[in-house]
Amino acid sequence: MSYILEILPSLLEGAQLTLKIFLWTIIGSVPLGLIVGLGLTSRLVPLKAVLKFYVWLMRGTPLLLQLIFVFYGLPLIGNGALTLQRYDAALFAFILNYTAYFAEIFRGGLQSIDRGQYESAKVLRLSYWQTVRKVITPQVLKIVLPSIGNEVINLVKDSSLVYVIGLGDLLRAGNVATSRDVTLVPLILVGVIYLLMTAVLTFILRKLEQHYSYWK
Amino acid sequence: MLELKNISKEYNKRVILNRVNMTVKNGKIMCIVGESGAGKTTLLRCISGLEKIDGGQILIDGKEFDPYSNQNNDSVIGVVFQEYQLFPHLKVLDNITLAPTMVLKKKEVVAKKEAMQLLDGLSLTDKADLYPYQLSGGQKQRVAIARAMAMKPQILCYDEPTSALDPGLRDTVKNIILDLKKSGMTQIVVTHDMEFAKQIADSILKVKPSRS
């Protein structure tokens, strides 16, 4: 027990970084995903082609590779002008990657909305953005919430990949303690902390789904 | 007065409308009839600005008018869709006030008061706080009429207003349309129901499938 209390502060410090990356990635990539999703369903062929390529690139290569590329690769290409701090590089790569996944989810949601909804908004003289904001987005959010939830849970665990660019997150803190003290206890604790985080998220997501259940 | 002169519309080189002419006087009811696939709905979509016409002219009170690009909120053409297309996530009252507040920039209180008056007139007073999924087909249609009316349209169009309703409700729709006529509303009704058309129409336009 005393051993647990001894290592807990360092684990919690790691968990703090995990949560920070998690939160900022969500805040950045969900709205961006919606915007890219709108682009993917637009009629502008060149825009669609560029966005499709982006999604293909982001979903077609490992996130680990993208992290390495952003942190170690970009400085080489830009002669140092594109150098990012470890934490910024991690956020940049995560937002870029998750935006692509969210965009695909939003695309599916957007395409399941009846064209008649756009048309009735149009004959009521709502502008495109008014229609998106007031008519389409609320309906799409309800549809995509379960799939978004899936990615959100994934993100908590994916955030452990930042160890590769030398950031001290929760998993790394546990790893350090395990190899130093030759015991599995830190890793078990790490698992418990991840489970607690996903439990809280699952609860929040369920509440959100309930919030949207007032209409069918 | 709405005038259509030589309206043509093609889809992928297939001619749907071939030089259609039509005149609707203010306060009158025009019915557009014809078999399925003849282009009735396409004609309605051209009038309401959902489709761009390929040829011809649309005039309102003698002035040329392009519903497809029109941004002027004084010459709104209202549409009651066949499937109503209410906004499922909004209460009945909010369905009606959305466009007046967002587009006409009316104050919430004013828009709500006007919406309640419209609902009263269509005997929907007690439905204001319900969601569309809680309404019957006939009630949804009346909400759709109220929603279109809230934008104070110059012309109100209906796409097959009787096709999704029980036969008994046909008379209710007929009475609503005739009541609106009394208040001076110009109306265009697309229907395949010739009987219905004869009961309400001041004039009837038959659309025939065009050969090409």
Interface residues (C-beta under 8 A of the other chain):
Chain A: D114 G116 Q117 E119 S120 K122 V123 L124 R125 L126 S127 Q130 K134 V135 P138 Q139 K142 Y214 W215 K216
Chain B: S48 G49 L50 Q71 N73 V76 I77 G78 V79 F81 E83 Q85 L86 F87 P88 H89 L98 A99 M102 V103 Y131 P132 Y133 R147 A148 M151
